Amino acid sequence: MLVVAVCGSPGAGKTTVARATARHLGVPLLSRDELKTGLGLSATAEGIRFPPDFHIAGGPFSVRAEAVMVDTARLLASAGMTFVVESSVLSPSLLDAVRPARVLAVHVTADASVIGHRLRARTGITAQQLAAQFQRGEMPPSIFVPPSDVDAVVTVDTSDHQTPDVEPIEAAALALFRDQETAGTDPAGPP
């Protein structure tokens, strides 16, 4: 079993890379932002109103979305599924939830000017808040670096605005599967 964990700054292109990777490998995608959006839509349909800053990382709504993502990742991993998970930061709780699966971290990066441009081009209050945080220097690249306890790391730079090259991700995933087979474990099958 393998978990491809995609991380990086807002605006770096991690959702694009995660979708392309999941599609290429033919595995499910679990996205924290999509879970957060779904939770927000469900709450709004029930008449719950949120303050304008409910999207901010670390806020109660964001914390709840993280908990849902971790619980879902735990269920998928316990079922022996290979999948892609996407979140800005790979939290210890997420990594603990998917163990003993092998974890391939995909660190999505882009030039600061590209990230700033992408964030400013987005619409909505969340995008405006993220762009302002980025401009103030409140999102240093170091907070999005994968932790050292993952099994492998692939860095993908999306500064060129091209379709993400998932071939290095696939090669790293296959190498981890081969390592599992050599070690005598029973992977859930190739991606």
N, C-alpha and C positions, 0 to 999 in steps of 0.2 A: 504494500500500500504506500502511496505517495501523496503528499499534499504540496501543491505548488502555491506558495504564499507570496503574493505580489504586494509590494509596499512602495511608498514614495510620497513626495510632497503633493498636496493638491495642485493640480495643473501640470504635473509632470507627464501625465498620460497613462497612469496605472490602470484605469478602467479599460481603456482601449487595448492595452497590452494583455490584461487579464481576460478580456472577452476573446481576443484573437488566440490566446493560448488555450483556453477552454475549448474553443471551436476546433482548433487544430488537433488537440489531443483527444477530442470527443468525450470530454468529461464535464460534469456539472460545474457551474460557477456560483460561488457564494460571495456576495458583495455587501459590505457593511453599509455603504451609502444607499444601496437599493433597499436594504432592510429598513434603514432609517426613513426613507421616503415612504415605504409601505406602512410603517407604523404611524407616520404622520397623516397619511391619507385615511387610514382606518380611524384614527382619533378624530380627525376633522369630520368624517362621516357620522361620528357619534356625537357631534356638537361640541367637542372639546376644543377650546381655543388656547393657543400657545403664545407666549410673549415673543417679540421679534427675534430674540437671541437664543431661541430654543435649539437652533442648529449648531451652536458653537461647541467645539470639541471640549469635552470635560463637563458639559452641562448635563442635567438629569436625563434629557432625551437621548443625548449622544451615549451616555453611560448605559442606558437601557438597550439601545441598538447594539452596542458592543456585547452586552450580556446575551442577547438573542443570537448574535453571530457566533459567539463562543459555544453556546448550547447546541446550535445547529451543526457547527463543525465537529463537536464531540459526537453527536449522533451519526454523522456521516463517517467519521473515522472509526467509530465502534462497529459500524456495519462493514468495515473493510473496504470502503470506497476510496478511489483516487478522485481528487477534485482540486479545483483552483479556488483559493480564497483571496479576496482583495480588501486591503485596509491600509490606511496611510502608515500606521505603525504596527509592527508585529509584536503584540503584547505578550508578556509571559503567560497570561491566562489563556490566550489563544494557542500558543505553542504547547502548553501543558495539556490542553484539551485534545489535541490531535496525536499526542504520543501514544503508542510507540511508532507511529508512522514516520517514515523518512520525510524530511522537510527540505524542499528546494525553495530558497528565497529568491525572488526576482525583484531586484532593486531598480525601480524605474526612475531615471533622472532626466533632466533637461537643463539647458542654460538658464540662469536666473532671468534673463531678459525674455526668454520664451515663456517661462512659467508666469511671469508678471503679465505678459500680453494675453496669455490664455485665460488667466483669472479675471483680468479686466474685461475680456470679451464675453464672459458669462453673464447671464441675467439672473435677477432675483437677489433677495436680501442676503442669503448665505454666500453667494458669489461675491457680493460687495464686501461682506465682512472678511472673507478669506483674502481678497485682494488687498484690503486695508492692512490686515495682519502681516501679509507678505511684504508689503511696501514698508511697514514699520520695522521689519527685521525680526518679527516674532516667530518666524518659522524657519530657523536655521536648518540647513540640509542635514546636519548631524543627527537630528531627532528622528529622521526617517531611515537611517541606516539599519539594515537587518542585524539582529543580535548575533553574537558569535556562536551560539549553541544550535544553529541550524546545520544541516548536513552538507549543503552546498549553496553557493550564491552565484547568480548570474546578474550582471548589470546591463540594463538596456537603456540607451540614451535616445530619447525621442525628439531631440532638438531639430532634426531635419524635417519633421512633419510628414515623414513617409509612413507607409503601412509598417507596423512593427515587424521586425524580423524575429520570428519565434523559433527558428532553427536552432540557435544556441540553447534555448530553453528546452527544446525537445531532446537535444543531445545530452544535456545535463540530466534530464529526467531518465532517459534510457540508461545512462551510466549508473545512476542510483539504483535502478531496477536490477541491473547486472550485479551490482555490489550485493544487493539483498539475496539474489539467487546464489551467488558464490558463498555467502555467509550461511546458506542453508535455511533462510527464512522463506516463508511462503507469501510472496507479494500477491496482491489482489489482481495481478495481471498487468500487462504493459498498458501504458496510456493509450 
